[in-house]
Amino acid sequence: MGEKDCVVLNGNDLTIEDIVAIGVGDKQVALEPEALDRCRASRQFLEGEINAKRVIYGVNTSFGPMCNKIIDDQEIQTLQVNLIRSHAAGLGAPLKDYISIAVMAVRLNTLVKGFSGVRIELLEHMQWLINQRVAAYIPECGSVGASGDLIHLAHLSLAIIGEGDVYYKEELRPATEVYAELGNEPLRLSYKEGIALMNGTSAMTALAAFAIFGARKLLNISCVTGAFAIEIFGGIDDAFDEDLHKVKPHTGQLHIADTIRALYHGSKNITLRSEMHDLIRQQSSDGPVFETSINVQDVYSIRCTPQVLAPVAEAIEQAARVVEIETNSSNDNPIIIPEEKKIIHGGNFHGQSIGFVMDMLCMAISTLCNISERRTNKYLDKNLNEGLPEFLIPGTIGLTMGFMGAQYLATSTTAENRQLANPVSTNSISSNASNQDVVSMGTVAARKAFKSVSNAKHIVTLEILADLQALSFRNGDKLGGGTGKIYQLLKENFSPYDNSRIFHEDLVKYRKLLFSSQLFDDLSVYVDEK
C-alpha cells in the first residue's frame, strides 16, 4: 500500500477512526522512526539495569503475589512464554477477526510510545502481522480488566510466538501453518516482552473504539429520524427554535437541535406556531372552553428529541476522549523512563476509565433506543399515527399485517439494551490471591457496549424503514433540503412493504446500507448553506 493508506504509529495520536480503519483493512500501519528511537533508548536502559542485577518485576521476578520469587538469568526468557501459555485461558465465542487486528494495532501503538522496554524486532513483527492481516484467535470471556486484559492479550501473544490458532483470509488455521505459508518465523520473546504485551488495556480499548464508531453513526441517523418524524407529522417548529435551546445551553442539546433544524430547513411540512394560532382561532367558539382538533404540542418523542439525545451526544464524545487517551498511553507495568533513569512499578494497566465510560455509553445507547422505539410505535398505532394506515400497510388491512411483526424486533431489543445499561464497572471481585483486590471489569463493559450498539442498529434500521413507508403515503414531496436529499438516497433501494416479501430481507438490506456505508458519517454534506 502507498503512504496515504498507512497509519503511522508513534504512540501519541492514534484515533478511533484509525483503529477501525486498520481493523477492517482499509489502512495498514507504519512505525515512526522517532518513536523507534525512543523505544531503543528504553530497551538500552532496561538492558543496563538487568546487567546491573537490579530486581525488576516481571523481568527477573515472577508475577502477581508470586513476585517475591526471583528468576535466574538463564530462565527469564522462558518466564515470558510461560506467562503467555498459562494466561491464554479464555473461553467463549472469539472476537471478530477485524477486532483482533485492531487489538494488535492498539497494543503496538502503546508499545511504540517508548516506555515499555521491548525490542524493535517485536514492534516490527507486530506490524508485519497486522499488515498481513493475521488475526489472533481471542475468546471473548476472561478479562477482569485490572492488570489489563491479561487473558485476551495472552491469546494475542500466542499469535506472535506462533502458537495456537489464527485467522488468515477469514479461515481459522494453526499459526505454524500460516507462518510457513507466508514464509516467516514466529518471534522468540526476550525478557519483559511477554508482560509488556499482556499487561495493558488494548482489548477493551479496541472494542470500545468500535462501539464508539458505531454510536456516532447511530446518533447521526437518530438526528435524521428525528427530522423525518417532525416532517411526517407536521410537527410544530417551536421545539427546535434556536432561542429555546439557548436558554438551556447543554452542548449536546444545542448540537442536536441545530442538526435537526438544519436538516429540515426549507420544509413545507412543518407547522409554524403563527399559522397554528390562526387555525385555532378559526375553530373557536363563544363558549368558555372548546376543543381544537389541532395539536398544540407534539409528543415528547418528537418535541423533546434535542433534550433526550443531548446526554447521548455528550456521553459518546466523553467516551471517545477517554478511549483516545487510553489508546495513546503506556499502560503496562513496569514503565521505563530512560531520560529520568527510572523503572516505575505502578498500575497503569487498570481499566477503570474504560469500564466507566463504556457503562455510560450503554446508558446513552439505551436512551437512544427508547426514543427510536417510541417513534416507531407512533407510526404503527392507528390511535397515535394521525391518519397513517394501521401498521403502515397499504391494501387490505387484516389480510396483510405490514409492520406488525417487525415491531417486536424493536421492543424486545430495546428491553435487552435496557438490561445491558446496568453497570458492570462497579462489580469489582477480588482475584489473584487478593493481589488484584479492586478490578475494573472494563472488558466486560466494553463487550457490553459493543453488543448494545449492535442491538441499537436493529432498532434504528426498523425506524428508518417506518420513516420511508410513512413518507410513501404523505409529505415526501415537501421535505426540507437535507431530509429531502437523504430521502432520495434511501428511496433508491426502497419499495413500500406490501407483504409480498419476507420482512427480514428488507431489514438486512437496510442495516447494511445504513451502517456499512459512509452515508451518515457526516450530515453536513446534506445541508445547504443558509
C-alpha positions as CSV (number, residue, x, y, z in Angstrom):
1,M,0.0,0.0,0.0
2,G,1.0,3.6,-0.5
3,E,1.9,6.1,2.1
4,K,-1.7,7.6,2.1
5,D,-3.0,4.1,3.1
6,C,-0.9,3.9,6.2
7,V,-1.5,5.0,9.7
8,V,1.9,6.0,11.2
9,L,2.1,4.8,14.8
10,N,4.0,6.9,17.2
11,G,2.1,6.3,20.5
12,N,0.6,9.8,20.5
13,D,-2.2,10.4,18.0
14,L,-3.9,7.1,17.0
15,T,-7.7,7.9,16.7
16,I,-10.8,5.9,16.9
17,E,-11.3,6.2,13.2
18,D,-7.7,4.9,12.6
19,I,-8.4,1.9,14.9
20,V,-11.5,1.0,12.9
21,A,-9.8,1.5,9.5
22,I,-6.9,-0.7,10.5
23,G,-9.2,-3.3,11.9
24,V,-11.4,-3.6,8.8
25,G,-8.4,-3.5,6.5
26,D,-8.8,0.0,4.9
27,K,-5.4,1.0,6.2
28,Q,-2.1,-0.6,7.1
29,V,0.4,0.5,9.7
30,A,3.9,2.1,9.7
31,L,6.2,2.9,12.6
32,E,7.5,6.4,13.1
33,P,11.3,6.5,13.1
34,E,11.5,9.0,16.0
35,A,9.3,6.7,18.1
36,L,11.6,3.7,17.4
37,D,14.5,5.8,18.6
38,R,12.6,6.3,21.9
39,C,12.0,2.5,22.1
40,R,15.7,1.8,21.5
41,A,16.6,4.1,24.4
42,S,14.1,2.5,26.7
43,R,15.4,-1.0,25.8
44,Q,19.0,0.0,26.3
45,F,18.3,1.5,29.7
46,L,16.5,-1.8,30.7
47,E,19.4,-3.9,29.5
48,G,21.7,-1.8,31.6
49,E,19.6,-2.3,34.7
50,I,19.4,-6.1,34.1
51,N,23.2,-6.3,33.7
52,A,23.5,-4.3,37.0
53,K,21.5,-7.1,38.7
54,R,18.5,-4.8,39.6
55,V,15.4,-6.7,40.7
56,I,12.6,-5.7,38.3
57,Y,9.1,-7.0,38.5
58,G,8.1,-9.3,35.6
59,V,11.6,-9.3,34.2
60,N,13.6,-11.3,36.7
61,T,10.7,-11.9,39.2
62,S,7.6,-14.0,38.9
63,F,4.2,-12.4,38.7
64,G,1.3,-11.2,40.9
65,P,1.5,-12.4,44.5
66,M,4.5,-14.6,43.4
67,C,6.6,-11.5,42.7
68,N,8.9,-12.5,45.6
69,K,10.2,-15.4,43.5
70,I,13.4,-14.3,41.8
71,I,14.1,-15.9,38.5
72,D,17.6,-17.0,37.3
73,D,19.0,-15.1,34.4
74,Q,19.0,-18.3,32.3
75,E,15.3,-18.6,32.7
76,I,14.0,-15.0,32.2
77,Q,13.0,-15.7,28.6
78,T,11.2,-18.9,29.5
79,L,9.3,-16.9,32.1
80,Q,7.7,-14.7,29.4
81,V,6.5,-17.7,27.4
82,N,5.2,-19.5,30.5
83,L,3.2,-16.3,31.4
84,I,1.5,-16.3,28.0
85,R,0.7,-20.0,27.9
86,S,-0.7,-20.0,31.5
87,H,-2.9,-17.0,30.9
88,A,-4.2,-18.0,27.5
89,A,-7.2,-19.3,29.3
90,G,-10.2,-17.6,27.8
91,L,-13.4,-19.2,26.6
92,G,-16.5,-18.2,24.7
93,A,-17.0,-17.1,21.1
94,P,-13.9,-15.5,19.6
95,L,-13.6,-11.8,18.9
96,K,-14.2,-10.9,15.2
97,D,-11.0,-11.1,13.2
98,Y,-11.2,-7.4,12.5
99,I,-11.4,-6.6,16.2
100,S,-8.5,-8.9,16.9
101,I,-6.4,-7.0,14.4
102,A,-7.5,-3.7,16.0
103,V,-6.4,-5.1,19.4
104,M,-3.0,-5.8,17.9
105,A,-2.8,-2.3,16.5
106,V,-3.7,-0.6,19.8
107,R,-1.2,-2.8,21.6
108,L,1.5,-1.9,19.1
109,N,0.8,1.8,19.5
110,T,1.1,1.7,23.2
111,L,4.5,-0.1,23.0
112,V,5.7,2.3,20.3
113,K,5.2,5.1,22.7
114,G,8.6,4.1,24.1
115,F,8.2,3.3,27.8
116,S,7.9,-0.5,27.7
117,G,11.4,-1.6,27.1
118,V,10.7,-4.0,24.2
119,R,12.9,-4.7,21.2
120,I,12.4,-3.2,17.8
121,E,12.1,-6.7,16.5
122,L,8.9,-7.2,18.4
123,L,7.4,-4.0,17.1
124,E,8.2,-4.8,13.5
125,H,6.9,-8.3,13.9
126,M,3.5,-7.0,15.2
127,Q,3.5,-4.5,12.3
128,W,4.0,-7.4,9.9
129,L,1.2,-9.5,11.4
130,I,-1.2,-6.5,11.1
131,N,-0.3,-5.7,7.6
132,Q,-0.6,-9.4,6.5
133,R,-4.0,-9.4,8.3
134,V,-3.1,-12.4,10.5
135,A,-5.6,-12.2,13.4
136,A,-5.1,-13.9,16.7
137,Y,-7.8,-16.2,18.0
138,I,-9.1,-14.4,21.1
139,P,-12.0,-15.8,23.1
140,E,-14.3,-13.1,24.4
141,C,-14.5,-14.2,28.0
142,G,-11.8,-13.9,30.7
143,S,-10.6,-10.4,31.5
144,V,-11.4,-8.6,34.7
145,G,-9.7,-5.5,33.3
146,A,-7.4,-4.9,36.3
147,S,-3.9,-6.0,35.3
148,G,-5.2,-5.1,31.9
149,D,-6.6,-7.6,29.6
150,L,-4.3,-10.5,30.6
151,I,-6.4,-13.3,29.2
152,H,-7.2,-11.6,25.9
153,L,-3.7,-10.3,25.3
154,A,-2.2,-13.7,26.2
155,H,-4.2,-15.1,23.3
156,L,-3.0,-12.2,21.2
157,S,0.6,-13.0,22.2
158,L,0.2,-16.7,21.1
159,A,-0.1,-15.4,17.5
160,I,3.2,-13.5,17.9
161,I,5.1,-16.6,19.2
162,G,3.5,-18.9,16.6
163,E,1.3,-21.0,19.0
164,G,-2.4,-21.8,18.9
165,D,-4.7,-20.8,16.0
166,V,-5.0,-17.6,14.0
167,Y,-7.4,-16.2,11.4
168,Y,-6.0,-15.7,7.9
169,K,-8.2,-14.8,5.0
170,E,-11.2,-15.4,7.2
171,E,-10.2,-19.0,7.9
172,L,-9.1,-20.3,11.3
173,R,-5.9,-22.2,11.0
174,P,-2.9,-23.3,13.1
175,A,-0.4,-20.4,13.5
176,T,2.5,-22.6,12.4
177,E,0.8,-23.4,9.1
178,V,0.1,-19.7,8.4
179,Y,3.7,-18.7,9.2
180,A,5.0,-21.3,6.8
181,E,2.7,-20.2,4.0
182,L,3.8,-16.5,4.5
183,G,7.5,-17.5,4.6
184,N,8.2,-16.1,8.1
185,E,9.1,-17.3,11.5
186,P,7.4,-16.7,14.8
187,L,9.2,-14.4,17.2
188,R,11.1,-15.7,20.2
189,L,10.4,-13.2,23.0
190,S,13.0,-11.7,25.2
191,Y,12.7,-10.6,28.8
192,K,10.0,-8.0,29.6
193,E,8.2,-8.7,26.3
194,G,5.6,-11.1,27.4
195,I,4.4,-8.9,30.3
196,A,4.6,-5.8,28.0
197,L,2.3,-7.5,25.5
198,M,-0.2,-8.7,28.1
199,N,-0.2,-6.1,30.8
200,G,-2.5,-3.5,29.3
201,T,-5.9,-2.4,28.2
202,S,-5.7,-2.9,24.5
203,A,-8.6,-5.4,24.1
204,M,-11.1,-3.3,26.0
205,T,-9.9,-0.2,24.2
206,A,-10.2,-1.7,20.7
207,L,-13.7,-3.0,21.5
208,A,-14.6,0.5,22.9
209,A,-13.3,2.2,19.7
210,F,-15.7,0.1,17.5
211,A,-18.5,0.7,19.9
212,I,-18.0,4.5,19.8
213,F,-17.6,4.4,16.0
214,G,-21.0,2.7,15.7
215,A,-22.5,5.0,18.4
216,R,-21.6,8.1,16.4
217,K,-23.3,6.8,13.3
218,L,-26.4,5.8,15.4
219,L,-26.6,9.4,16.7
220,N,-26.4,10.9,13.2
221,I,-29.1,8.6,12.0
222,S,-31.2,9.4,15.0
223,C,-31.0,13.1,14.1
224,V,-32.3,12.1,10.6
225,T,-35.1,10.0,12.0
226,G,-36.0,12.9,14.4
227,A,-36.1,15.3,11.4
228,F,-38.2,12.8,9.4
229,A,-40.7,12.4,12.3
230,I,-41.4,16.1,12.7
231,E,-42.0,16.3,8.9
232,I,-44.2,13.2,8.7
233,F,-46.4,14.5,11.5
234,G,-46.3,18.2,10.5
235,G,-44.7,19.0,13.9
236,I,-44.5,22.5,15.3
237,D,-41.4,24.5,14.8
238,D,-41.1,25.8,18.3
239,A,-39.5,22.7,19.7
240,F,-36.3,23.3,17.6
241,D,-36.2,27.1,17.8
242,E,-32.7,28.3,18.4
243,D,-33.7,30.7,21.1
244,L,-35.4,27.9,23.1
245,H,-32.2,25.9,23.3
246,K,-30.0,29.0,24.0
247,V,-31.7,29.3,27.4
248,K,-30.8,25.7,28.3
249,P,-27.4,25.5,26.6
250,H,-26.2,22.0,27.1
251,T,-23.6,21.3,24.4
252,G,-25.4,18.2,23.2
253,Q,-28.8,19.8,23.1
254,L,-27.6,22.7,21.1
255,H,-25.8,20.4,18.7
256,I,-28.9,18.1,18.2
257,A,-31.3,21.0,17.8
258,D,-29.0,22.7,15.3
259,T,-28.5,19.5,13.3
260,I,-32.2,18.6,13.0
261,R,-33.2,22.2,12.3
262,A,-30.6,22.3,9.5
263,L,-31.9,19.0,8.1
264,Y,-35.5,20.1,7.7
265,H,-34.7,23.7,6.7
266,G,-36.9,24.7,3.8
267,S,-39.6,22.1,4.6
268,K,-43.2,22.7,3.7
269,N,-44.3,20.1,6.2
270,I,-43.5,22.0,9.4
271,T,-46.3,23.7,11.3
272,L,-45.4,27.2,12.2
273,R,-46.6,28.5,15.6
274,S,-48.0,31.6,14.0
275,E,-50.1,29.6,11.5
276,M,-51.3,27.3,14.2
277,H,-52.8,30.3,16.1
278,D,-54.7,31.3,13.0
279,L,-56.1,27.8,12.5
280,I,-57.2,27.5,16.1
281,R,-58.9,30.9,16.0
282,Q,-60.9,29.7,13.0
283,Q,-62.3,26.8,15.1
284,S,-63.0,28.9,18.2
285,S,-66.5,29.3,19.7
286,D,-68.1,31.7,22.1
287,G,-68.0,29.3,25.0
288,P,-65.5,29.4,27.9
289,V,-63.9,26.1,26.7
290,F,-63.7,24.5,23.3
291,E,-61.7,21.5,22.0
292,T,-59.5,22.0,18.9
293,S,-58.5,19.2,16.5
294,I,-55.1,20.8,16.1
295,N,-52.1,19.6,18.3
296,V,-50.9,22.5,20.4
297,Q,-47.7,20.5,21.2
298,D,-46.2,17.4,19.7
299,V,-45.5,14.2,21.8
300,Y,-42.2,14.0,23.6
301,S,-40.6,11.6,21.2
302,I,-40.8,14.4,18.6
303,R,-40.7,17.6,20.7
304,C,-38.0,16.5,23.2
305,T,-35.6,14.9,20.8
306,P,-32.8,17.5,21.4
307,Q,-33.2,17.2,25.2
308,V,-33.3,13.4,25.1
309,L,-30.4,13.0,22.8
310,A,-28.3,15.8,24.5
311,P,-26.7,13.5,27.1
312,V,-26.3,10.8,24.4
313,A,-24.2,13.0,22.3
314,E,-22.2,14.2,25.3
315,A,-21.6,10.7,26.6
316,I,-20.4,9.5,23.2
317,E,-17.8,12.3,22.9
318,Q,-16.7,11.9,26.5
319,A,-16.2,8.2,25.9
320,A,-14.3,9.0,22.7
321,R,-11.9,11.3,24.6
322,V,-11.2,8.7,27.3
323,V,-10.6,5.9,24.7
324,E,-8.2,8.0,22.7
325,I,-6.2,8.9,25.8
326,E,-6.0,5.2,26.7
327,T,-5.1,4.3,23.1
328,N,-2.1,6.6,23.3
329,S,-0.9,5.8,26.8
330,S,1.7,3.5,28.2
331,N,-0.4,1.1,30.2
332,D,1.8,-1.9,31.1
333,N,4.0,-2.4,34.2
334,P,6.7,-1.6,35.0
335,I,7.2,1.6,33.0
336,I,10.7,2.5,31.8
337,I,11.6,6.2,31.5
338,P,15.3,6.3,30.5
339,E,15.7,10.1,30.5
340,E,14.7,10.1,34.2
341,K,16.7,6.9,34.8
342,K,13.5,5.4,36.3
343,I,11.8,2.0,36.2
344,I,8.5,2.6,37.9
345,H,6.2,0.0,39.2
346,G,2.5,1.1,39.2
347,G,-1.0,0.4,38.0
348,N,-1.3,2.0,34.5
349,F,-2.8,-1.3,33.3
350,H,-6.0,-0.7,35.3
351,G,-9.1,-0.3,33.1
352,Q,-11.4,1.7,35.3
353,S,-11.6,4.6,33.0
354,I,-12.6,2.5,30.0
355,G,-15.1,0.5,32.1
356,F,-16.7,3.6,33.4
357,V,-17.3,5.3,30.1
358,M,-18.4,2.0,28.5
359,D,-21.1,1.7,31.1
360,M,-22.0,5.3,30.4
361,L,-22.2,4.6,26.7
362,C,-24.6,1.7,27.3
363,M,-26.9,4.0,29.2
364,A,-26.6,6.5,26.3
365,I,-27.4,3.9,23.7
366,S,-30.3,2.6,25.7
367,T,-31.7,6.1,25.8
368,L,-31.4,6.5,22.0
369,C,-33.2,3.2,21.6
370,N,-36.1,4.3,23.9
371,I,-36.9,7.3,21.7
372,S,-36.5,5.4,18.4
373,E,-38.8,2.6,19.6
374,R,-41.4,5.1,20.7
375,R,-41.5,6.9,17.4
376,T,-41.8,3.6,15.6
377,N,-44.8,2.8,17.8
378,K,-46.4,6.1,17.0
379,Y,-46.2,5.3,13.3
380,L,-47.9,2.0,13.7
381,D,-50.6,2.6,16.2
382,K,-53.8,3.8,14.5
383,N,-54.7,5.7,17.7
384,L,-51.5,7.7,17.6
385,N,-50.4,7.9,14.0
386,E,-52.6,10.8,12.9
387,G,-54.2,9.2,9.9
388,L,-51.4,7.0,8.6
389,P,-52.5,3.4,7.7
390,E,-52.7,1.0,10.6
391,F,-49.3,-0.7,10.9
392,L,-48.3,1.3,7.8
393,I,-49.8,-1.3,5.5
394,P,-51.5,-0.4,2.2
395,G,-54.2,-2.5,0.8
396,T,-56.5,-4.9,2.6
397,I,-55.9,-4.4,6.3
398,G,-56.3,-7.6,8.3
399,L,-55.3,-9.8,5.4
400,T,-51.9,-8.0,5.4
401,M,-50.1,-7.1,8.6
402,G,-47.4,-4.7,7.5
403,F,-45.0,-3.7,10.2
404,M,-46.9,-5.6,13.0
405,G,-44.4,-8.4,13.4
406,A,-41.3,-6.2,12.8
407,Q,-42.2,-4.0,15.8
408,Y,-41.4,-6.9,18.1
409,L,-37.8,-6.6,17.0
410,A,-37.6,-3.1,18.2
411,T,-39.4,-3.6,21.5
412,S,-37.5,-6.8,22.5
413,T,-34.1,-5.3,21.6
414,T,-34.9,-2.1,23.4
415,A,-35.7,-4.2,26.5
416,E,-32.4,-6.1,26.1
417,N,-30.4,-2.8,25.8
418,R,-32.1,-1.5,29.0
419,Q,-30.7,-4.6,30.8
420,L,-27.2,-4.0,29.2
421,A,-27.3,-0.4,30.6
422,N,-26.8,-1.8,34.1
423,P,-23.2,-1.0,35.1
424,V,-20.6,-3.7,35.5
425,S,-17.6,-1.5,36.3
426,T,-18.9,-1.2,39.8
427,N,-18.9,-5.0,40.2
428,S,-15.3,-5.5,41.5
429,I,-14.5,-9.0,42.6
430,S,-11.1,-9.6,44.2
431,S,-8.9,-12.1,42.4
432,N,-5.2,-13.2,42.0
433,A,-4.9,-14.2,45.7
434,S,-6.3,-10.8,46.5
435,N,-3.4,-9.0,44.8
436,Q,-6.0,-7.7,42.3
437,D,-8.4,-6.7,45.1
438,V,-10.0,-3.9,43.1
439,V,-10.8,-4.7,39.4
440,S,-12.5,-2.7,36.7
441,M,-14.4,-5.3,34.6
442,G,-13.6,-2.8,31.8
443,T,-13.5,-5.5,29.1
444,V,-16.9,-6.8,30.1
445,A,-18.2,-3.3,30.0
446,A,-16.7,-2.8,26.5
447,R,-18.1,-6.1,25.2
448,K,-21.5,-5.0,26.6
449,A,-21.3,-1.6,24.9
450,F,-20.3,-3.3,21.6
451,K,-23.4,-5.5,21.9
452,S,-25.6,-2.6,22.8
453,V,-24.5,-0.7,19.8
454,S,-25.1,-3.7,17.5
455,N,-28.6,-4.1,19.0
456,A,-29.4,-0.4,18.5
457,K,-28.6,-0.8,14.8
458,H,-31.5,-3.2,14.6
459,I,-33.9,-0.7,16.2
460,V,-32.8,2.3,14.2
461,T,-32.9,0.3,10.9
462,L,-36.6,-0.5,11.6
463,E,-37.3,3.1,12.3
464,I,-35.8,4.2,9.0
465,L,-37.9,1.7,7.2
466,A,-41.0,3.0,9.0
467,D,-40.0,6.5,8.0
468,L,-39.7,5.6,4.4
469,Q,-43.0,3.7,4.5
470,A,-44.8,6.7,6.1
471,L,-43.2,9.1,3.6
472,S,-44.5,6.9,0.7
473,F,-48.0,7.8,2.0
474,R,-47.6,11.6,2.7
475,N,-45.3,14.6,2.9
476,G,-42.4,13.0,0.8
477,D,-42.7,15.7,-1.8
478,K,-42.4,18.6,0.7
479,L,-39.4,17.7,2.7
480,G,-36.7,20.1,3.7
481,G,-33.4,20.4,1.9
482,G,-31.4,17.9,4.0
483,T,-34.2,15.5,4.7
484,G,-35.2,15.6,1.0
485,K,-31.7,14.7,-0.2
486,I,-31.5,11.8,2.3
487,Y,-34.9,10.6,1.4
488,Q,-34.0,10.5,-2.3
489,L,-30.8,8.5,-1.5
490,L,-32.6,6.0,0.7
491,K,-35.6,5.7,-1.6
492,E,-33.4,4.3,-4.4
493,N,-33.3,1.0,-2.6
494,F,-36.8,1.1,-1.1
495,S,-40.2,-0.2,-2.2
496,P,-43.1,0.1,0.2
497,Y,-43.6,-3.1,2.2
498,D,-46.8,-4.9,1.0
499,N,-46.4,-8.4,2.5
500,S,-45.2,-9.9,-0.8
501,R,-41.7,-10.5,0.6
502,I,-40.1,-11.6,3.8
503,F,-39.6,-8.5,6.1
504,H,-36.2,-9.8,7.3
505,E,-34.8,-9.2,3.8
506,D,-35.6,-5.5,4.0
507,L,-34.0,-5.3,7.4
508,V,-30.8,-7.0,6.3
509,K,-30.5,-4.8,3.2
510,Y,-31.1,-1.5,5.0
511,R,-29.0,-2.3,8.1
512,K,-26.1,-2.9,5.7
513,L,-26.8,0.3,3.8
514,L,-27.0,2.4,6.9
515,F,-24.1,1.1,8.8
516,S,-21.7,-0.4,6.3
517,S,-21.5,2.7,4.1
518,Q,-20.4,6.3,4.6
519,L,-23.9,7.7,4.1
520,F,-24.2,9.0,7.6
521,D,-20.6,9.7,8.6
522,D,-21.1,13.5,8.1
523,L,-24.6,15.0,8.0
524,S,-23.3,18.4,7.0
525,V,-23.0,17.2,3.4
526,Y,-26.8,17.1,3.1
527,V,-27.3,20.6,4.5
528,D,-27.4,23.7,2.2
529,E,-25.8,26.9,3.2
530,K,-28.5,29.1,4.6
